[in-house]
Amino acid sequence: MGALATKVNIARTISNFGMSCDICGNLEDSDTHPLFDCPLAIEIWRESEFEEKLWRCGPQATVEHLMVAAQSLDKQQVGEFVAVM
């Protein structure tokens, strides 16, 4: 956990680091914001071929989104899911 260079994770090591999303201005309060919750991310997912139930599964950690995808998709589709992330 904490491996992605999100503003939340950077702020853990740099004091006074701004955690607002550069795209939507909302406070990034989780690792999932830039991947699943930001309005731009939602727009990208809606244009993808993945069912909404895979990427809009509630306030889960990124690894939980991956687990849901791995249980629902074949190997190639999981790779494509990760590429969209």
C-alpha positions as a Markdown table, in Angstrom:
| # | Residue | x | y | z |
|---|---|---|---|---|
| 1 | Met | 0.0 | 0.0 | 0.0 |
| 2 | Gly | 1.2 | 3.5 | -0.7 |
| 3 | Ala | 3.3 | 2.6 | -3.7 |
| 4 | Leu | 1.5 | 4.9 | -6.2 |
| 5 | Ala | 2.8 | 8.4 | -6.4 |
| 6 | Thr | -0.5 | 10.0 | -5.5 |
| 7 | Lys | -0.7 | 13.3 | -3.7 |
| 8 | Val | -1.9 | 11.4 | -0.6 |
| 9 | Asn | 1.2 | 9.3 | -0.5 |
| 10 | Ile | 3.6 | 12.2 | -1.4 |
| 11 | Ala | 2.0 | 14.2 | 1.5 |
| 12 | Arg | 3.0 | 11.5 | 3.9 |
| 13 | Thr | 6.7 | 12.4 | 3.3 |
| 14 | Ile | 6.5 | 16.1 | 2.4 |
| 15 | Ser | 4.9 | 18.4 | 4.9 |
| 16 | Asn | 2.5 | 21.1 | 3.6 |
| 17 | Phe | 2.1 | 19.3 | 0.3 |
| 18 | Gly | -1.1 | 20.2 | -1.4 |
| 19 | Met | -3.4 | 17.2 | -1.8 |
| 20 | Ser | -6.0 | 18.8 | -4.1 |
| 21 | Cys | -6.6 | 17.0 | -7.4 |
| 22 | Asp | -5.2 | 19.0 | -10.3 |
| 23 | Ile | -8.1 | 17.8 | -12.5 |
| 24 | Cys | -11.2 | 18.4 | -10.4 |
| 25 | Gly | -9.9 | 20.3 | -7.3 |
| 26 | Asn | -11.3 | 17.9 | -4.8 |
| 27 | Leu | -9.2 | 16.8 | -1.9 |
| 28 | Glu | -7.6 | 13.5 | -2.7 |
| 29 | Asp | -8.4 | 11.5 | 0.4 |
| 30 | Ser | -7.5 | 8.1 | -1.0 |
| 31 | Asp | -5.3 | 6.2 | -3.5 |
| 32 | Thr | -8.4 | 5.4 | -5.5 |
| 33 | His | -9.3 | 9.0 | -6.4 |
| 34 | Pro | -7.1 | 9.4 | -9.4 |
| 35 | Leu | -7.8 | 5.9 | -10.7 |
| 36 | Phe | -11.6 | 5.5 | -10.0 |
| 37 | Asp | -13.2 | 8.5 | -8.4 |
| 38 | Cys | -12.0 | 11.7 | -10.2 |
| 39 | Pro | -14.5 | 12.9 | -12.8 |
| 40 | Leu | -11.9 | 12.4 | -15.5 |
| 41 | Ala | -11.3 | 8.8 | -14.4 |
| 42 | Ile | -15.0 | 8.2 | -14.4 |
| 43 | Glu | -15.3 | 9.6 | -17.9 |
| 44 | Ile | -12.4 | 7.3 | -19.1 |
| 45 | Trp | -14.0 | 4.2 | -17.4 |
| 46 | Arg | -17.3 | 5.0 | -19.0 |
| 47 | Glu | -15.7 | 5.1 | -22.4 |
| 48 | Ser | -13.9 | 1.8 | -21.7 |
| 49 | Glu | -15.5 | -1.6 | -22.5 |
| 50 | Phe | -15.6 | -2.6 | -18.8 |
| 51 | Glu | -18.9 | -2.9 | -16.9 |
| 52 | Glu | -19.5 | -0.2 | -14.3 |
| 53 | Lys | -19.8 | -2.8 | -11.6 |
| 54 | Leu | -16.0 | -3.5 | -12.0 |
| 55 | Trp | -14.7 | 0.0 | -11.5 |
| 56 | Arg | -17.5 | 1.5 | -9.5 |
| 57 | Cys | -17.6 | -1.0 | -6.6 |
| 58 | Gly | -17.7 | 1.5 | -3.8 |
| 59 | Pro | -15.0 | 2.9 | -1.5 |
| 60 | Gln | -12.6 | 0.1 | -1.9 |
| 61 | Ala | -8.8 | 0.0 | -2.0 |
| 62 | Thr | -7.2 | -0.3 | -5.4 |
| 63 | Val | -6.2 | -3.9 | -4.6 |
| 64 | Glu | -9.8 | -4.8 | -4.0 |
| 65 | His | -10.8 | -3.3 | -7.4 |
| 66 | Leu | -8.1 | -5.5 | -8.9 |
| 67 | Met | -9.3 | -8.6 | -7.1 |
| 68 | Val | -12.8 | -8.1 | -8.3 |
| 69 | Ala | -11.5 | -7.7 | -11.9 |
| 70 | Ala | -9.3 | -10.8 | -11.6 |
| 71 | Gln | -12.3 | -12.8 | -10.5 |
| 72 | Ser | -14.5 | -11.5 | -13.3 |
| 73 | Leu | -12.3 | -11.2 | -16.3 |
| 74 | Asp | -9.9 | -13.4 | -18.3 |
| 75 | Lys | -6.1 | -12.8 | -18.2 |
| 76 | Gln | -6.1 | -10.5 | -21.2 |
| 77 | Gln | -9.0 | -8.4 | -19.9 |
| 78 | Val | -7.3 | -8.0 | -16.5 |
| 79 | Gly | -4.3 | -6.6 | -18.3 |
| 80 | Glu | -6.5 | -4.2 | -20.2 |
| 81 | Phe | -8.2 | -3.2 | -16.9 |
| 82 | Val | -4.8 | -2.4 | -15.4 |
| 83 | Ala | -3.9 | -0.4 | -18.5 |
| 84 | Val | -7.0 | 1.7 | -18.1 |
| 85 | Met | -6.2 | 2.3 | -14.5 |
